[in-house]
Amino acid sequence: MLQRPPSPATNPFSVLRDDVLADRAASTPFPPGELAFSLKRTNRFIRDPLTVLLEGYERYGPVFTLKILHHNIVFALGPEANHHVLVSNAKNFSWREGHFRDLIPLLGDGLLTTDGDYHRVHRKMMLPAFHKRRIAASMKVMEQEIDAALASFVPGAVIDVYHWTRDVALRVAMRALFGIDPDAARSGGIDAAHEFESALAYHAHDFWMQLMRGPGSPFDRLRRSRRRLDELIHNEIDERRASGRRGADILSMLLDATDDDGDPLPREQIRDEVMTLLFAGHDTTTSSVSFLFYELARNPALVDDPQISAEMLIDELLRKYPPAYIGPRRAIDACEIAGVHVPAGAHVHYCSWASHHLPEVFPDPERFDPYRFTEAAKAALPKGAYVPFGGGSRTCIGMRFGQAEIAMIARKILSGHRLELLPGYELRIRHAPTISPRGGLPMTVRAA
């Protein structure tokens, strides 16, 4: 059986120290950029990373360095750089040693936070769960949950689309992916949705708050919510192993899965994969549906355009608002990206959000235009230009599940309703752990 990877340090000051020492130990220079310490730059990046990265691209080219707070980050933008990091030289970039380490206290050692053979073996185990037949079988659960939630859509009502979708998507993930009844879990004393929200809220706090570790700190609340979620998941695993009960869900598949040596997965590994998919399976759907209805409210003619397919609409949505907007990695060996030398050990981030806003690749990038994704237009895109789900062997495993869920939610809402933005509403974007409307997305329901 493959050994679990060693747990990284959770003391934030140790992490900060190690980053600084790694920068100083670099044997070759970092790419050009802004390498001096600057709180102003750091705060700008936290508030508005897209603008900062597009400015860096204009000034320095596709590969450049910015010191964000304490350490250097190499940003790799554009088709060639994306293809290098995600496909052609992907083995040279570690996920676990980069900033995905920040997710380990909640997610553990799941697909998002592991590398190498450990990741390969467990991804292979989970791929059958996302076969098109499995996704088709999940559509009934999606439909049930969406139809039940649409009872609140009465003409004149104001619905926070972001929070409405978040609840729907979490219920779908719990039922379709893991066969867990969220109502039964709540009646048993654990409100999974609340605990998951509480845990994720850690990443929305300012960096300085994330450093705190005392009682009542955001990190302490994350740990307490994790313990309650672990209780729910561990109880479900133990009950199914004892009873032999199985269903058409990923948890059942993981309970029966074996690794390359024929060994079953340990309970903690199943827990980590469940938690990872809960995170990926509802957070990205929630933000995508929210941004879709924001854009449809601003461009109502798109709703009735017969030449725009659901696929074109979702492709353009994920171009302009890729939920997992940044991909943190760490270079294992020194390399060249788009002709620029990058030292070994450097933090390297590709950013789909910024790459999708390069005007030489996507003209007038702020315009929401599904016609960018006709079959001919998609075929003409250079390799690495469009990467909302990553690329290569680590393309998001739940991509098709998420696309199907977004499409069904949109179709169900639009079949009987139109949603209007409230007067004076201005979209502000929250950037962690995925991009989403800051403060939610209140919209008025109208009859179609």
C-alpha positions, 0 to 999 in steps of 0.5 A, a space after each residue: 500500500 502506498 504510504 500517505 505523504 508526510 504532513 506539512 507544517 501548519 505553523 504559519 510562521 514556519 511556512 513563512 520562514 521556509 518560503 523566505 529561505 527558499 527564495 534566498 537559496 535560489 541559485 539563479 535569478 528569478 524572472 523579471 518583475 517586482 521583487 522588493 517587499 511592498 505591502 501596497 502591492 500585496 494589498 492590491 493583489 489581495 483585493 484585485 489580483 486580475 488587474 495586478 496580473 494583467 499589468 504585470 503581463 503588459 510590463 514584463 511579458 508572460 512570465 514574471 515575478 511579484 513579491 507578494 508579502 514575504 516571498 517571490 511568486 512567478 506568474 506564468 500567463 498565456 497559452 504557451 506558459 499554461 501548456 508548459 505548466 499543465 501539460 508538456 512539463 507538468 511533472 516538474 511542478 508540485 501541487 503539495 509543496 505550493 500553496 495548495 498546502 493551505 487546503 490540507 488542514 481541511 481537505 487532507 490528502 485528497 486529489 487536490 493536495 497530493 502528487 506523484 504515484 499517490 495521486 495517480 493511484 487514487 485518481 485511477 480509482 475514482 475515474 469510473 465514478 465520473 463516467 458519463 453513465 454515472 453522471 446520467 444516473 445522478 441527474 435524477 438527484 439533481 432534478 429533485 433537489 433543484 425542483 424542491 428549491 425552486 419553490 421559493 421562486 415566486 414572482 416578486 421575491 428577492 432570492 440570493 442566487 449565490 446562497 440558494 445555489 450553494 445550498 442546492 449544490 451541497 445537497 446534490 453533492 452529499 446525495 449524488 456523490 456520497 449517498 448521504 441524506 443532508 436532512 437526516 444528517 441535520 436531524 442527527 445534530 450535524 448541519 453539514 452545510 453550516 459546518 462546511 461554510 464555517 470551515 471554508 470561511 477561513 480562506 475568506 479572511 484577511 491574510 493576517 487573520 489566517 495567521 492566528 491560531 488561538 481559541 476563537 481564531 478563524 483557524 480554530 473555527 476551521 478545525 472545530 468544523 472539520 472535526 464535526 464533518 469528520 464525525 459525520 463522514 467517519 460514521 457513514 463509512 463505519 456504518 456501511 462497512 459494518 452493514 455492507 450497505 452500498 449505493 450508486 455513489 462515490 463513497 460506495 465505490 471507494 469502500 469497495 476499491 483497492 489500490 494496485 496491491 489489492 489493499 482497500 483504502 483506509 478510512 482516513 483516505 476515503 474521508 479525504 477524498 470525500 471532503 475534497 469532492 465536497 469542496 470541489 463539487 459544490 463551491 465551483 458550481 455555486 460561483 458559476 451559476 451566480 456569475 451566469 445569472 449576473 451576465 444573463 441579467 445584463 445581456 437578456 437577449 442571450 436567453 432567447 438566442 436560438 444559435 447559442 447552445 448551453 455548451 457555448 454559454 457555459 464555455 464563455 461563462 468559464 472563460 470570464 469567471 473560471 472558479 478555480 482561478 489560480 493554479 499554485 505550483 512549485 518548480 521541482 527543478 530549474 526550467 524555462 517557461 516561454 523562454 524565461 528561466 525559472 529557478 528550482 524551488 520557485 512558487 509558480 502560479 498559472 492563472 486561468 482568469 488572467 489568461 482568459 482576459 488577454 485581448 490578443 487571445 480573447 478580443 474585448 475580454 470583458 464582453 460576455 460573448 458565447 459566440 467565442 465558442 462556436 465549434 470553429 472558434 474553439 478549434 482555432 484557439 491555441 493550445 493552453 489558451 482556455 484552461 478553466 479546468 486545468 489541463 493534462 493528466 490533472 484536468 478536473 476529475 469532476 468537470 463533466 459532473 459540474 457542467 451538467 449540474 450548471 446546465 440543469 440549474 440554468 435550464 430549470 430556472 429559465 424554464 419559468 423565470 427571469 432574474 433581475 439585478 437589484 437597482 444599484 447592484 455592483 458586482 464585487 468579487 471575492 477571491 478565496 478559495 474560489 472567485 464568487 460574488 462578494 456579499 452574495 447575489 440578490 436578484 428579483 424573480 420575474 415570470 418568464 
